[in-house]
Amino acid sequence: MDTSTSSVTTKEIKILETVEDIQERRDQVLGRYQRFKEEAKEKRSLLEDSKRFQYFKRDADELESWILEKLQTASDESYKDPTNLQAKIQKHQAFEAEVTAHSDAIVSLSATGGEMINQGHFAAEVITHRLDELHRLWELLLSKLTEKGLKLQQALVLQQFNRQCDEVMFWINDKEAFVTSDEMGQDLEHVEVLQRKFDEFQKEMASQEFRVQEVTKQADKLVGENHPDHEIIIRRRTEVEEAWKRLKYLTSVRQQKLAGAQEIQIFNRDADETISWILEKDLVISSDDYGRDLVSVQALQRKHEGIERDLAALEDKVLILRSTSTLVFFILRLYHLSEAESDHSANKVRDNPLHLDS
């Protein structure tokens, strides 16, 4: 048994000791070593690719989380609350700057992923899908960012327009109270004071008309730009324009009333002056003094002739007062002046020695 084993071993040794056997064995060893090196190299390459993919996946996950977080901010509807819009716009501008600064992240990740795909990375399909999804989310973020910025600006413009309308309406309402005043003046001097105030108001009104025109112009511009709140804008524009038309109408009425009041007070003044003159002369005419002698009689005659001449000269004024009285009554009824004023003026027409109503 031992002899046989020894014989075999000796034979094998002899076989390995031949040149051909040694060469073959050498080639086997070298071949196996080469394959091992190649397998090790391939394994190293696969490990490197796996490592690169894991880095890519980590960066992609982080970028996706960041984008999704920013999408929530970009998608909120804070523009619907008009409070502190300026501050919200400034905050949004800072947000836009942050997103813009972060654009390098997706550019860098796209470059890394593209390189891996071009090199035939084993996860090329997954990388492609991941990049497509990230780009979709990134574009959505940019779109939401632009949309929110636009809506904030539109909300600010609407707020400014509403404030502009409110200021004009406040001014109109304030002046409407002025032109609807029942104060017509107690005498001519008072009426003239009211007229001067009214003249100043008309100058102010003319200088303020541009504000109404600006409201109309701005409203037309915003509606033309398809502002999302165009219905509100049109309603406010109509409100301002109708209020302005109403103020102009009331101004015209006030102007006519003051003109009528002036006519009444001029009539009152002229009637008072005429009545005073007549009452003064009536004392002379009613006197029982017919003279005590020729000289005094002649003096009384001359005085009486003077009264008759003055009376003749006064006739035109009396005729004017008589015709004016009709206008006064018309004005009183047309503008519904106070009962006291109506009675005062009417009494001057009816109850005076001139009998102007006859």
PLY file of the C-alpha trace (Angstrom):
ply
format ascii 1.0
element vertex 358
property float x
property float y
property float z
element edge 357
property int vertex1
property int vertex2
end_header
0.00 0.00 0.00
2.76 2.38 0.93
4.83 1.23 -2.02
1.98 2.03 -4.43
1.46 5.52 -3.00
5.12 6.25 -3.19
5.12 5.06 -6.75
2.26 7.37 -7.73
3.81 10.37 -6.04
7.05 9.75 -7.74
5.27 9.48 -11.06
3.33 12.74 -10.53
6.47 14.53 -9.56
8.05 13.30 -12.64
5.11 14.57 -14.70
5.30 18.04 -13.16
8.91 18.12 -13.76
8.54 17.98 -17.48
8.91 21.27 -19.31
5.48 21.09 -20.83
3.83 20.36 -17.52
5.58 23.18 -15.79
4.67 25.61 -18.55
1.04 24.52 -18.46
0.91 24.80 -14.71
2.46 28.22 -14.88
-0.10 29.35 -17.43
-2.91 28.05 -15.22
-1.64 29.97 -12.24
-1.07 33.14 -14.22
-4.47 32.85 -15.87
-6.23 32.34 -12.59
-4.32 35.25 -11.10
-5.26 37.47 -14.03
-8.91 36.55 -13.72
-8.75 37.27 -10.02
-7.25 40.68 -10.72
-9.92 41.44 -13.30
-12.68 40.26 -10.98
-11.21 42.36 -8.17
-10.98 45.34 -10.49
-14.56 44.81 -11.65
-15.68 44.42 -8.06
-13.89 47.64 -7.15
-15.51 49.40 -10.11
-18.95 48.13 -9.10
-18.35 49.22 -5.53
-17.28 52.65 -6.76
-20.37 52.85 -8.97
-22.53 51.78 -6.05
-20.85 54.38 -3.85
-21.41 57.10 -6.47
-25.03 56.04 -6.81
-25.57 56.18 -3.06
-24.07 59.68 -2.99
-26.30 60.62 -5.92
-29.34 59.11 -4.20
-28.54 60.92 -0.96
-28.14 64.27 -2.73
-31.27 63.64 -4.81
-33.32 62.81 -1.70
-32.05 65.92 0.08
-32.80 68.11 -2.93
-36.26 66.60 -3.30
-37.04 67.23 0.39
-35.82 70.80 0.04
-37.93 71.39 -3.09
-41.06 69.89 -1.49
-40.58 72.09 1.57
-40.23 75.20 -0.59
-43.23 74.15 -2.68
-45.41 74.38 0.44
-44.23 77.96 1.00
-44.65 78.86 -2.66
-48.15 77.37 -2.75
-49.63 79.19 0.24
-52.28 81.86 -0.42
-51.02 84.60 1.88
-51.73 87.11 -0.91
-55.45 86.76 -0.16
-54.92 88.53 3.17
-54.19 92.21 2.38
-52.47 92.72 5.75
-48.77 93.73 5.52
-48.54 93.09 1.79
-45.32 95.09 1.45
-43.64 92.93 4.08
-44.94 89.78 2.37
-43.53 90.93 -0.96
-40.12 91.61 0.59
-40.19 88.18 2.22
-41.10 86.59 -1.11
-38.24 88.38 -2.86
-35.84 86.94 -0.28
-37.43 83.53 -0.89
-36.89 83.90 -4.64
-33.24 84.76 -4.04
-32.86 81.65 -1.88
-34.33 79.42 -4.58
-32.18 81.02 -7.27
-29.07 80.48 -5.17
-30.04 76.81 -4.77
-30.24 76.25 -8.52
-26.58 75.18 -8.49
-27.64 72.07 -6.58
-29.83 70.72 -9.36
-27.31 71.75 -12.03
-24.55 69.88 -10.20
-26.74 66.84 -9.57
-27.83 66.77 -13.22
-24.19 66.88 -14.34
-23.26 64.04 -11.99
-26.23 61.92 -13.02
-25.65 62.62 -16.71
-22.04 61.53 -16.42
-23.05 58.29 -14.71
-25.64 57.59 -17.40
-23.15 58.28 -20.21
-20.68 55.90 -18.55
-23.27 53.11 -18.63
-23.87 53.01 -14.90
-25.77 49.93 -13.75
-28.48 52.22 -12.23
-28.72 54.47 -15.31
-32.46 53.91 -15.68
-33.14 54.75 -12.03
-30.90 57.84 -12.27
-32.71 59.02 -15.40
-36.10 58.64 -13.74
-34.86 60.40 -10.60
-33.47 63.34 -12.56
-36.68 63.67 -14.57
-38.73 63.80 -11.37
-36.41 66.35 -9.76
-36.53 68.57 -12.84
-40.33 68.32 -12.85
-40.47 69.37 -9.20
-37.94 72.13 -9.79
-39.92 73.56 -12.70
-43.09 73.33 -10.61
-41.35 75.24 -7.81
-40.22 77.97 -10.22
-43.74 78.16 -11.66
-45.35 78.44 -8.22
-42.74 80.99 -7.22
-43.53 83.18 -10.23
-47.28 82.73 -9.75
-47.15 83.72 -6.08
-44.96 86.74 -6.83
-47.45 87.85 -9.48
-50.44 87.37 -7.17
-48.74 89.32 -4.38
-48.10 92.19 -6.78
-51.69 92.01 -8.04
-52.97 92.07 -4.46
-50.79 95.11 -3.72
-52.01 96.90 -6.84
-55.64 96.17 -5.87
-55.00 97.43 -2.33
-53.47 100.64 -3.68
-56.37 101.07 -6.12
-58.93 100.58 -3.34
-57.09 103.08 -1.16
-57.09 105.53 -4.07
-60.85 105.06 -4.50
-61.45 105.41 -0.75
-59.57 108.72 -0.65
-61.53 110.11 -3.60
-64.84 108.91 -2.13
-63.99 110.47 1.25
-63.27 113.79 -0.45
-66.46 113.61 -2.52
-68.63 112.73 0.50
-67.10 115.58 2.48
-67.80 118.07 -0.31
-71.26 116.65 -0.88
-72.14 117.71 2.66
-70.94 121.21 1.75
-72.98 121.57 -1.45
-76.16 120.16 0.13
-76.13 122.76 2.92
-79.45 124.56 3.48
-77.66 127.77 4.42
-78.73 130.45 1.94
-77.74 133.61 3.81
-79.70 136.03 5.99
-78.83 139.10 3.96
-76.96 140.12 0.83
-73.61 140.35 2.60
-74.04 136.87 4.02
-74.99 135.49 0.59
-71.88 137.07 -0.92
-69.74 135.39 1.75
-71.35 132.04 0.90
-70.79 132.71 -2.80
-67.09 133.39 -2.26
-66.77 130.12 -0.33
-68.59 128.35 -3.13
-66.28 129.89 -5.74
-63.27 128.57 -3.78
-64.90 125.15 -3.63
-65.40 125.14 -7.40
-61.70 125.89 -7.90
-60.82 123.04 -5.55
-63.23 120.74 -7.36
-61.67 121.57 -10.72
-58.21 120.86 -9.30
-59.36 117.48 -7.92
-60.99 116.16 -11.07
-57.69 114.60 -12.16
-57.99 112.18 -9.21
-61.24 110.79 -10.61
-59.63 110.56 -14.04
-56.70 108.65 -12.53
-59.10 106.15 -10.94
-60.76 105.58 -14.31
-57.42 105.29 -16.10
-55.98 102.86 -13.54
-59.15 100.75 -13.55
-59.11 100.50 -17.35
-55.44 99.49 -17.23
-56.00 96.75 -14.65
-59.06 95.39 -16.44
-57.09 95.42 -19.70
-54.37 93.38 -17.99
-56.99 90.79 -16.94
-56.52 91.43 -13.24
-58.13 88.50 -11.35
-60.26 90.93 -9.30
-61.48 92.90 -12.32
-65.11 92.74 -11.12
-64.19 94.54 -7.89
-62.18 97.08 -9.88
-65.07 97.80 -12.26
-67.48 98.17 -9.33
-65.19 100.63 -7.52
-64.61 102.62 -10.70
-68.37 102.88 -11.27
-68.88 103.92 -7.64
-66.35 106.75 -7.95
-67.62 107.94 -11.34
-71.26 108.00 -10.20
-70.35 109.81 -6.97
-68.44 112.40 -9.01
-71.40 112.91 -11.36
-73.70 113.30 -8.37
-71.36 115.85 -6.81
-71.24 117.83 -10.06
-75.04 117.82 -10.23
-75.38 118.93 -6.60
-72.77 121.61 -7.25
-74.84 122.92 -10.14
-77.95 122.96 -7.93
-76.07 124.77 -5.17
-74.82 127.33 -7.66
-78.35 128.00 -8.86
-79.66 128.23 -5.29
-77.00 130.77 -4.34
-77.77 132.76 -7.47
-81.46 132.66 -6.51
-80.66 133.64 -2.92
-78.66 136.57 -4.23
-81.60 137.67 -6.37
-83.85 137.48 -3.31
-81.48 139.48 -1.12
-80.96 142.10 -3.82
-84.73 142.35 -4.08
-85.00 142.66 -0.29
-82.36 145.37 -0.21
-83.90 147.35 -3.06
-87.38 146.92 -1.59
-86.14 148.06 1.83
-84.45 151.09 0.33
-87.54 151.99 -1.71
-89.91 151.48 1.20
-87.65 153.53 3.49
-87.64 156.34 0.93
-91.42 156.21 0.58
-91.95 156.16 4.33
-89.63 159.12 4.69
-91.44 161.08 2.00
-94.79 159.94 3.33
-94.08 161.85 6.52
-93.66 165.00 4.48
-96.76 164.38 2.39
-98.85 163.55 5.45
-97.85 166.73 7.19
-100.63 169.24 8.02
-98.23 172.08 7.37
-99.50 174.04 4.36
-97.54 177.18 5.08
-98.16 180.24 7.16
-97.33 182.76 4.49
-96.42 183.01 0.85
-92.75 182.29 1.39
-93.36 179.17 3.45
-96.03 177.96 1.02
-93.66 178.40 -1.91
-90.96 176.53 -0.01
-93.36 173.67 0.67
-94.36 173.62 -3.01
-90.74 173.41 -4.12
-90.16 170.61 -1.67
-93.24 168.79 -2.89
-92.21 169.23 -6.52
-88.86 167.67 -5.63
-90.67 164.71 -4.10
-92.78 164.33 -7.23
-89.65 164.41 -9.42
-88.00 161.80 -7.22
-91.16 159.75 -7.34
-91.17 159.86 -11.13
-87.55 158.79 -11.16
-88.41 155.98 -8.76
-91.13 154.66 -11.01
-88.72 152.54 -13.08
-87.29 151.01 -9.93
-90.79 150.25 -8.65
-91.68 148.59 -11.95
-88.51 146.49 -11.76
-89.33 145.49 -8.19
-92.85 144.60 -9.24
-91.61 142.32 -12.02
-88.82 140.93 -9.83
-91.33 139.94 -7.18
-92.66 137.26 -9.54
-89.15 135.88 -9.94
-88.64 135.94 -6.17
-91.78 133.89 -5.58
-90.65 131.43 -8.26
-87.20 131.07 -6.69
-88.68 130.54 -3.24
-90.91 127.75 -4.49
-88.30 126.21 -6.82
-85.56 125.84 -4.23
-87.80 125.24 -1.22
-86.21 127.94 0.89
-87.01 128.03 4.57
-90.46 129.14 5.61
-89.06 132.08 7.52
-87.09 133.27 4.49
-90.10 132.72 2.28
-92.36 134.74 4.57
-89.77 137.50 4.94
-89.37 137.94 1.19
-93.04 137.50 0.44
-94.02 140.10 3.01
-91.77 142.63 1.33
-93.66 141.99 -1.86
-97.17 142.00 -0.36
-97.05 144.23 2.69
-95.33 147.40 1.61
-96.66 150.81 0.65
-95.73 150.19 -2.97
-98.30 147.38 -3.23
-96.01 145.54 -5.61
-98.34 142.59 -5.86
-101.12 144.69 -7.30
0 1
1 2
2 3
3 4
4 5
5 6
6 7
7 8
8 9
9 10
10 11
11 12
12 13
13 14
14 15
15 16
16 17
17 18
18 19
19 20
20 21
21 22
22 23
23 24
24 25
25 26
26 27
27 28
28 29
29 30
30 31
31 32
32 33
33 34
34 35
35 36
36 37
37 38
38 39
39 40
40 41
41 42
42 43
43 44
44 45
45 46
46 47
47 48
48 49
49 50
50 51
51 52
52 53
53 54
54 55
55 56
56 57
57 58
58 59
59 60
60 61
61 62
62 63
63 64
64 65
65 66
66 67
67 68
68 69
69 70
70 71
71 72
72 73
73 74
74 75
75 76
76 77
77 78
78 79
79 80
80 81
81 82
82 83
83 84
84 85
85 86
86 87
87 88
88 89
89 90
90 91
91 92
92 93
93 94
94 95
95 96
96 97
97 98
98 99
99 100
100 101
101 102
102 103
103 104
104 105
105 106
106 107
107 108
108 109
109 110
110 111
111 112
112 113
113 114
114 115
115 116
116 117
117 118
118 119
119 120
120 121
121 122
122 123
123 124
124 125
125 126
126 127
127 128
128 129
129 130
130 131
131 132
132 133
133 134
134 135
135 136
136 137
137 138
138 139
139 140
140 141
141 142
142 143
143 144
144 145
145 146
146 147
147 148
148 149
149 150
150 151
151 152
152 153
153 154
154 155
155 156
156 157
157 158
158 159
159 160
160 161
161 162
162 163
163 164
164 165
165 166
166 167
167 168
168 169
169 170
170 171
171 172
172 173
173 174
174 175
175 176
176 177
177 178
178 179
179 180
180 181
181 182
182 183
183 184
184 185
185 186
186 187
187 188
188 189
189 190
190 191
191 192
192 193
193 194
194 195
195 196
196 197
197 198
198 199
199 200
200 201
201 202
202 203
203 204
204 205
205 206
206 207
207 208
208 209
209 210
210 211
211 212
212 213
213 214
214 215
215 216
216 217
217 218
218 219
219 220
220 221
221 222
222 223
223 224
224 225
225 226
226 227
227 228
228 229
229 230
230 231
231 232
232 233
233 234
234 235
235 236
236 237
237 238
238 239
239 240
240 241
241 242
242 243
243 244
244 245
245 246
246 247
247 248
248 249
249 250
250 251
251 252
252 253
253 254
254 255
255 256
256 257
257 258
258 259
259 260
260 261
261 262
262 263
263 264
264 265
265 266
266 267
267 268
268 269
269 270
270 271
271 272
272 273
273 274
274 275
275 276
276 277
277 278
278 279
279 280
280 281
281 282
282 283
283 284
284 285
285 286
286 287
287 288
288 289
289 290
290 291
291 292
292 293
293 294
294 295
295 296
296 297
297 298
298 299
299 300
300 301
301 302
302 303
303 304
304 305
305 306
306 307
307 308
308 309
309 310
310 311
311 312
312 313
313 314
314 315
315 316
316 317
317 318
318 319
319 320
320 321
321 322
322 323
323 324
324 325
325 326
326 327
327 328
328 329
329 330
330 331
331 332
332 333
333 334
334 335
335 336
336 337
337 338
338 339
339 340
340 341
341 342
342 343
343 344
344 345
345 346
346 347
347 348
348 349
349 350
350 351
351 352
352 353
353 354
354 355
355 356
356 357
